[in-house]
Amino acid sequence: MSTSLPSVLPRKPSGVRVMVLKGQQELSDGVPNKSGKENGTSGESNQIPPLNADREVEIMNHCFDDVERFMSRLQQAAEAQTVLNQRKKKNERKTKKDKKTQEDGLLTMKASPPPEEDFVNIFQKIKYSFSLLDRLKSYISQPNAPELLHHIFVPLRLMMNTTGGPALAASIISPALTNGAVKLLQEHLTLEENELWTSLGTSWTSPSSHLGVTVPPYTPVFLDGWKPQTHDSTGQPFEDPIELQHKVDAFNETKQKQSQQEEAQQAAQSPRDGNGHAHGESHYCCSYDFVARNSSELSVLKGETLEVIDSSKRWWKCRNSYGEIGFVPFNILEPVSALNKTEKDGSVVHRESQAGPVPHLKRFSYTPSSGGPTTATPAVRPQSMVLPSTRMQGDEPDRVLIMNDEFLQRIARRRGSFKQTADNSIPLNYDSPSSEVAAWLTAKGFSAVTVESLGILNGAQLFSLNKEEFVAVAPEEGENVYSQIMAEKTLLKNAQKL
């Protein structure tokens, strides 16, 4: 801890005294009653009976009083140190020493900083006050809880400067903050206050349940000897309000976990919908590659996991792991939960490939494949699934998908020659690494700019782009690259038919 104190401006005690609002409605503490039900509408209300509120407000006022006393002590020490420094400068200029040894000794005693345990005591009371403010926020006004937060951060900052940084404050585990206190701080601190708060570490920014250690209970001891009332009017002992709130938080978290487990069990046992998938399922695995043809559809790869947003129609609205949203045919999706179950009735469950989905990151900002070129010719991956030609009345997207594939093939034939030429380029497929893609583009005679822009993609990524995306990446040669890619797709399809 620093031996010198920073200079401070003269300050007067704030005189802040918190009073309970009159006419406050009696509300419960949010703990389970004898019937096992929770009082009140929400366990997060943290609202307390008026008698307890009066007691807790008095505790908080005494915490503030001790902080004020400590700040006055720091101010006196800083002022004494300033006087000593001025006298030392004067003594250096004089040839004879002044006879003020006794007076200097008193000033030296006043200028010495308080011991470390005194700083720890005030840091603990500041943390304790944060949790009390959250419990009392519905009961106090003028100043209210957020205003008092700003008031507390003034001495907290000065104490951190005096101790040479956040190390001493960060070492204080007990008392731990409640869930509500953390939320109160997150919502109402200024940018500077938030920077100071986060510098204190997890013991100040995380609630008790997230610390991962057993936090010993804390009981404040006040400098004036005052002690809070220990028993109520019926003779029942009062429990420390913050320890009580920790129990409420633990109860609410346990209840929330139980509710989540019940929802998961209900989803697993829920009936299946008209498309053959279970209600409640939200994550599905792709059984085939699918290339989007317009901006409303989503390109996916076999084995990629999607979150289903809307499954009310035959084309499902999905979100991939990179936040991209679009429509995908429902019959190329399998529930992720089904991948871990035994196959029934001979149905094939397509498992996610070990390589996992190809990173998309941002649009046109693809990450090159980490694997290098292999000596053996990689196997051709399955093409985009073509939906059955037989359809029920009203299944317009199915018909569009079939017609669109035929239309794309015709466009590819008209765009330019897609026959194998004498360029000796290696044919592309879905498993081609980025090095083969770059070599293929070079062999086709595309410019260095186009090769540099598209050569970072692997085969699957290149095949997933549509015409507009090619033009966006390579404005001059995008259409030509698209025509060549369509030709390669046609060659792959023909090779599969053989």
N, C-alpha and C positions, 0 to 999 in steps of 0.2 A: 504494500500500500504506500502511496506517495506520502512523503513526510511534510510537504508544503501544501497549503490550501490555496485554491484559486481566489482571486479578489472578487468580492461580491458587492452589489449595490445595497445600500441600506434598505431593509425591508421591514414592514410591520406585520405582526400576526394577521392572518387572513380573517380570523374570527368566523370562519365558516362553521355554522351549526346546522345540522340537518334535523328537520322536524317531520313527523309523520303527518300526512294529509288528513285533515278532519273529514269525517263522513265516509271514509274508505270502506267499501263493502267487504264483509268478512269472506275470505276465500281460503281454500284448503292449501296444504303444503305439497300436494302432488305425490304423497306416499300411499301405498295400499292400505285400505282399512281392514277391519276384521273379516268382512265378507270376501276379501280378496280382490275387490274392485278398486280402481284408482279414483281418488277424490278429484273433482274438477274435470274439466273437459280435456285437459292436456297435461302430461307429466312435465312439460317444459315451461309451465307457467311460473313455477318457483314462487307462487304467492303464499303468504303466511298469515295466520290469525293476527289481529291487531295487537294483542298482548305481547306476542313474540316480536312483532315489528318494533314496538317501542323499545324493547330490550336490545334488539339488534342495532337499532339506530343509535342507542346510547353507547354500545360497544364501538361502533364505527366512529362516533364523535371522539371517543377517547383515543382511538388510533390516530385520528387527525391531530389531536392535541399533542400526542407524543412526537409526531412528525414535526409539528411546529416548534416544539421545545428543542428538538435536535437541530433544526435549521437555525434557530437563534444561537445555539451553541457553536455551530459552524461559522456563523456570521461574526460572533465575538472573537473566535480564534483567528479568522481572516483579518479582522481589524487590528488585533494585537500584533499579528505578523507584519502588517503594513507599517505600524508604528516602529517596530523593532528595526525593520529595514531602513526606515528614514533616519533613525538615530545612528545606525551603523555608518551610513554615508556621512553624517555630520562629524562623527568621531574620527573618521579617516582624515578629515580636513584640519582638525584641531591638533595642536602640538601637545596640549594637556588633556588628560582624561577627565570627563565630568564625573562628579560624585553621585552617580545614579545607579550604582550596582544593585541595590536592593530593589529599586523600582523596575529595573530591567529583568531581574529574576522573576518578579510577578508577571510581567508581560510574557516572558518566555513560557511560563506555566500555562497562561491563557492561550498562547499561540500554538501549543502542542495539539495535534489532532486527537480526536477521541479514539479509544482503543477499537480494534477490529470487531469485537463482540457487540459494541454499541451500534456499529453500522449494520451488522447482521440483524440485530433486533429491529431496526427501522425498516430494512428491506423486507423482513418477514411481515411486518404490519402493513406495508404497502401492498404486498401480494394478497394478504388477508382482506384488505379493504376492497380490492378488485372484486373478489367473490361476494362480499357483502353488498356492494353496489348493485350487482346483478340481482340478488335476492330482493333488494329493496327498491328496485327501479320503478315499480308501480306505486310506491308509497311516498316517494319524496319528490319535492319540486322546489324550484327557486333557492338554490340551484338543483337541477335534475341530475340524473346519473351521468349522462355524457359530459355535462359541464364540469362535474366533479372529477371525471377522468383527466381532463386537461389540467385541473388544479393539482392533481397528484403528480403529474409528470414533470412539473417544475422542480420540486425537491428531488425527484428520482434522477433527473438529469444532472443536477448539481452534485449529488452523492456519487454518481458514476464518475464524474470528472475528478472529484476529490480522491477517490480510491484508485485512480489511474486507469480506468476502463471498466468493461463489464465483467471481468473475471470473478470478482468476489460475489457480485449479485447473481451471476449465472450458476454459482456453486450451491445456491440455496434451493433445496428441493421441497422442504416443508415450510409453510403450507402449500399444497398443490392447488392449482386453479380449478374451478368447476367448469363444466361444459358451457354454462351460460356466461361465465366471466370471459372465457376465450372469445365467444361470439360477440359479446359487448365490445371488447377491445378491437376486434376485427372490423366492426361496423362503424366505429365512431372516432378512431384515432386520425390525426392529421398525418401527412406524409412524413414529416420529421419525427413525430411521436412513434409512428409505426416502424421507422428505421431504428430508432432507439430500442423499441420493444423487441423486435426480432433479433437484435444483437445480443440479447440476454440469453438466447438459447431455448431449447425445448422445455426446460423446467418452468419457463415463463410463458411460452407460447402454446403449450399443449395441456389438455386437461389431465387429471389424475389417471384416468383409465388408459391413456395413451403413452404414459411414461415408461411402462414396462418394468417398474420397480415398486416395491412396497414403500409407500410414503408414511412416515411416522406421523401420528396426530400432533396438532399444534394447538396450544392454548396461550393466548396473549397475556403477558404480564405488563401492567401499566406503570408508568413512572411515578404517578401520584399515589399509588397503592390502592386505587379503586378496583373493586371486583364486581362483576355483573351478578345479578340475582341468580341464585342457584336452583330454586324450587318455585313452582307455580302455586297458585292459591289452593290447589288440592293436595299439595305436598309432593307432587311428582317432580323429579329432578329434570332440569333443562339439559338438553343435549347441545353440544357446540353446534351452532348453526351451519358452519361450513362442513363439518363432518357429517351432519344430517343431509346436506345437499349432495355430498359425494354418494351417499346411499341412494338418494333419489335418482341421481344420474346412472348409477349401476343398475337400478331397477328398470329404468327406461331403456337402457341399452339391451338388457336381457330380454325385455318384452319385444323390442324391435327385432332382435335376432330370431326369436321364436316365431314372430309374424312372418319373417322372410322364409324360414324353414317350412312353415305351413303353406305359404304360397307356392314354394317349389314343389312340395308334395302334391298339391292340388293340380299344378301344371303337368306333373308327370302322370297323374291319373285321369286327366281330362280326356273327354271323347275326341275323336278325330273329325276334322271338318270335311266338307264336300270334296276337297281336293286330295283327301287321303292323308293329311298331316294333322298332328295333334294341336288342339287349341292351347294357347299358352306358350308354345315354342317361339323363341325369338331369334335363335341362331341356327343357320342352316349351312350345309356344306355343298359346294357345287360338284355335280357329277360329271359335267362336261365343260369345255371351253365355250364361251359365247361372246361374239363380237358385236358390239352395239352398232346400229346403223344410223342412229340419229341422237340428238342431244338428250332425249328423254330416257334412253336406254342406258344400261350399265354394262360395260365389258367386264367379263369375269374369266378366271382360269379354273381348270379342274383342280379340286382340292381347296379352293379359296373359301373362307368362312365369311358369311354375310349376316347382318342383322336385318330381320324382316320388319318393316315399318307398317305395311298395309298388305294383308293377304286376302282381301275381300273379293278379288277378281283373279282371273287366270294368269295375268301378268302381275307379279308381286313387286311392290315398291321396296327396295332394299338399300342398305348403307354398307359400304365396305369398311375395312379397318382404317382407311385413310380419310374417311368422312365424305366420300363421294356417294351420291344418291342417284338412283335410276331404277328402271323397270327391268325385270328378268323373268323369263318363262318359269312358271312354278314347277314344271315337271323335270327340271334339271337340278332341283334342290332336294336335299335329304336332311332331316333333322340331325343336328349334331349329337343329340342324346342317343339316336339309333346306332351311331357308329360304335358305341360301347356295348351293344346288346347282341345276343346271338341271332344270326340270320334265320328268318322264318319263311316257310313256304317257298324256299328256293329263290327268294328275291335277292338281288345283288345290292350290297351296300358299298358304295364307292367311298373309300377312305382317303383322307387327305394325304397328298404326296409328302415325302420327307422334306422336299425342298421348300414347301410352303408357298404362299402366294408371293408373286413378284412385287417388290416394293414399287408403289406408284409415286409416293411422296406428293408433290404438287403436279398439276397438269403440265406435261412436257418436261418435267424435271425428274427423269427416271434415273435410278441407280444402276450402274452396269452390273451384270452378273459376276459373282465372285469367282465362279469356276472358270478355269482356263480351257482352251481347246483340247479335245481328246483325240486320240489316234483312231479309235473306232467310230464308225458313222453312227450317230445317235439315232435312237428309234423315233419314228414319226409319232407325234402326239395326236390324240383324237381331235377331229375338227369340230367346229361349232355345231351343236346338235340341230338337226332339221326336224321340226315338229311334224307329226303324221299328217298325211294328206287328207285323211278322213277327218271330218270335223262336225261338231254339232252346230246347229243354226245359231248365229250370233258370235261365233268364235272368229271374229275378223282378224285379230292379231296373228292367229295361226296361219291363215291364208297369206297375210302380208309377209310373214317370215319366209314361206316357201317361194313366193313370187320374187321376193327381194333377192334371194340367193341366185335364182335364174337370171334376174336382171343384172346383177353384179357381174356374172360370168359373161353376159353379152357385152356389157360395157368394157370389160377387160379385153375382149377380142377386138373391139373397135378402137380402143385407145392406142394400141401399138402392138408391135410384134412381141409375143411372149414365148416364142419358140427358143429352144436352146441355140445360142449363137456360138461363134468361134472364140468368145472371150474366155473360155475355160474357167468360168466362175463356178464356185461351189454352190449347188442348189441350197436354198434356205429351207428350214423347217422350224417347227415350234421350239425345238430344243437347241437351235443354233446359238452359240455364245456371241457376245458383242464383237469379238475379234473376227468371227466369220461374217457378221453383218457388215462390218467396216470393209472387209475384203470384197464382199459381194457388191457393195455400193461402188467401190473403186473400179472393179472389173466392168461394171455397167457403164462406166464413163461419167459418173456424176462428179460435180465440182467438189473441191476440197471443203468448201463451207458446208455443203450438204452432207458429206461423209463425216465431218466433225460433229454436226448437229445430231445426226441419226445413228452414227456409229457407236454411240454409248449404249444403245439398246440391244437386248438380246432378241432372238427370233419371235418369242411369244409376245413381247412388248411391241415389236414392229408390226406384227400381224394384227394387233388389237386396235391400231390407229385407223381412223376413218379419213376420208379425203380432205375434209376441212382441217383436220389436225395436221396432216402432212403439209398442206399449204401454209398453215400458221408457222410451222417449224422451218420449212424451206420454201419461201414464197416463189422463187424462180423455177424450181424443179419439183415442187410438191406433187403436182398432177402426174408428172411422168413417173415419179417414184411409186405413186399409188397404183398406176397401171401395171408396173412391173411386179408389185406385190400381189396384185390380183392374179397375174399370170402364174406366179409361184404357187398361190393357193390352188389354182386349177390343176397345176401339175401334181401337187400333193394329193388332191382328190382322185385324179386319174390313177396315180400310183396305188392308192388304197383299193381301188376296184379290181386291180389285176390280181 
